[in-house]
Amino acid sequence: MSKMDRRSLKSQEAIKKAVIELMSEKNFDDITIQDIADRANVNRRTIYLHYLDKFDLLDKLIEEHIKELKRICELESDMDTLDGNVSWFAYFERNYSFFSALLASKGAPFFRCRFLEFVTDDIKNGWDMTEGKKREINEDIIIQFISPAYVGIVEWWFTNGMPYPPEVMGKQVGMLLESNLS
């Protein structure tokens, strides 16, 4: 990797970190490109070199995390619900700043919608709902019951300062999911 590439990556990381920090302090709509530039210690032109505007920056940041959650799902598709959830909560903990800024504060409502959409798709495409169907529960109803509950428990976890470690959250949420799907 060339020196320029490393510098560019370092600038992008500083910009991402800056926007996350600022979102934990104030509403996204009130954050300016100048605020981000000042916090990241770069000039505005550097931000525009990588992003169209603050919305593009946020969108790319969200997509990075959604892609990583998808990757975790793919890696653990053979695991049971309990173990798979532990991995998700461990990822949430490692990326506390991002998720707490977007879920536990005023953050960006778009992220909650995008996260809910991702969870809904994951449940729809990757979870076995055979037992629920045997009990004559419509698949759409199962999905619409589980998805917002999952997002809500993640929000609760961040809002309350992660009162339980990822292992406890993952296992208990997994047990709740299995009891509603099996």
C-alpha positions in Angstrom: 0.0 0.0 0.0 1.4 3.4 -0.9 1.9 6.2 1.5 -0.9 8.1 -0.1 -3.3 5.2 0.4 -2.5 5.0 4.1 -2.9 8.7 4.5 -6.3 8.5 2.7 -7.4 5.6 4.9 -6.3 7.4 8.0 -8.3 10.5 7.0 -11.4 8.4 6.3 -11.1 6.8 9.7 -10.7 10.2 11.4 -13.8 11.5 9.5 -15.9 8.5 10.5 -14.8 8.7 14.1 -15.5 12.4 14.1 -19.1 12.1 12.8 -19.8 9.3 15.4 -18.5 11.4 18.2 -20.5 14.4 17.1 -23.7 12.3 16.8 -23.3 11.3 20.4 -23.3 15.0 21.3 -25.9 16.5 19.1 -28.6 15.7 16.5 -27.3 14.7 13.1 -29.2 17.5 11.4 -27.3 20.0 13.5 -23.9 18.7 12.5 -22.1 20.5 9.7 -19.3 19.4 7.4 -17.1 22.1 9.1 -17.9 20.4 12.5 -16.8 17.1 11.1 -13.6 18.6 9.5 -12.7 20.4 12.8 -13.2 17.2 14.9 -11.3 15.0 12.4 -8.5 17.6 12.0 -8.9 17.6 8.2 -10.1 20.3 5.9 -13.5 20.3 4.3 -12.1 19.5 0.9 -10.7 16.2 2.3 -14.2 15.2 3.4 -15.6 16.1 -0.1 -12.8 14.0 -1.6 -14.3 10.9 0.0 -18.0 11.8 0.4 -20.7 13.8 -1.4 -22.0 15.3 1.8 -22.7 14.3 5.5 -25.6 12.1 4.4 -23.4 10.1 2.0 -20.8 9.8 4.8 -23.5 8.5 7.2 -24.9 6.2 4.5 -21.5 4.6 3.8 -20.8 4.2 7.5 -24.2 2.4 8.0 -23.6 0.2 5.0 -20.1 -0.8 6.4 -21.7 -2.1 9.6 -24.7 -3.8 7.8 -22.2 -5.6 5.6 -20.2 -6.7 8.6 -23.3 -8.0 10.3 -24.2 -9.9 7.1 -20.7 -11.4 7.1 -21.1 -12.5 10.6 -24.5 -14.1 9.7 -22.8 -16.0 6.8 -19.9 -17.2 8.9 -22.2 -18.5 11.5 -25.1 -19.8 9.4 -24.4 -23.3 10.8 -24.5 -22.1 14.4 -27.6 -22.2 16.5 -29.5 -19.1 17.4 -27.8 -18.8 20.8 -24.2 -18.8 19.6 -25.0 -16.6 16.6 -26.5 -13.9 18.8 -23.5 -13.9 21.0 -21.4 -12.9 18.0 -23.8 -10.1 17.1 -23.7 -8.7 20.6 -19.9 -9.0 20.7 -19.8 -7.0 17.5 -22.2 -4.4 18.9 -20.0 -4.1 22.0 -16.8 -3.6 19.8 -18.6 -0.9 17.9 -20.3 0.7 20.9 -19.7 4.3 19.8 -21.4 3.8 16.4 -24.4 1.8 17.6 -25.0 3.9 20.7 -24.8 7.1 18.7 -27.3 5.8 16.2 -29.6 3.7 18.4 -29.5 5.2 22.0 -29.4 8.9 21.1 -31.2 11.1 18.7 -28.7 9.8 16.1 -30.2 9.2 12.7 -33.6 7.6 12.5 -32.7 6.3 9.1 -30.3 3.8 10.8 -33.0 2.3 12.9 -35.1 1.7 9.8 -32.2 0.3 7.9 -31.2 -2.0 10.9 -34.8 -3.1 11.2 -34.9 -3.9 7.5 -31.7 -5.9 7.8 -33.0 -7.9 10.8 -36.3 -8.6 9.0 -34.5 -9.8 5.9 -32.2 -12.0 8.0 -35.1 -13.6 9.8 -37.1 -14.0 6.6 -34.2 -15.6 4.7 -32.2 -17.4 7.4 -34.4 -18.6 10.2 -36.5 -21.8 10.4 -40.1 -21.0 11.1 -41.5 -24.4 10.6 -42.6 -24.9 14.2 -44.3 -21.5 14.3 -46.2 -22.5 11.1 -47.1 -25.8 12.6 -48.8 -23.9 15.4 -50.6 -22.0 12.6 -48.8 -18.7 13.1 -48.5 -16.8 9.8 -44.8 -16.3 8.8 -45.4 -12.6 8.2 -46.7 -12.2 11.7 -43.8 -14.1 13.2 -41.4 -11.9 11.3 -43.2 -8.6 12.3 -43.3 -9.8 15.9 -39.6 -10.8 16.2 -37.8 -8.1 14.1 -38.9 -5.0 16.0 -38.4 -6.9 19.3 -34.8 -7.7 18.3 -34.1 -4.1 17.4 -35.8 -2.9 20.5 -33.7 -5.1 22.8 -30.5 -3.9 21.1 -31.6 -0.3 21.6 -32.5 -1.0 25.3 -29.0 -2.6 25.8 -27.3 0.6 24.5 -29.6 3.0 26.2 -28.9 1.4 29.5 -25.2 1.3 29.1 -24.9 -2.4 28.2 -25.9 -3.7 31.6 -25.2 -7.3 30.6 -22.1 -8.7 28.7 -22.6 -9.8 25.1 -22.5 -13.5 26.1 -25.5 -13.0 28.5 -27.4 -10.9 26.0 -26.7 -13.2 23.1 -27.7 -16.3 24.9 -30.9 -14.9 26.5 -32.1 -13.2 23.3 -31.3 -16.4 21.5 -33.5 -18.4 24.0 -36.3 -15.9 23.5 -36.0 -16.2 19.8 -35.9 -20.0 19.9 -39.0 -20.1 22.2 -40.9 -18.0 19.7 -39.7 -19.8 16.6 -39.6 -23.4 17.8 
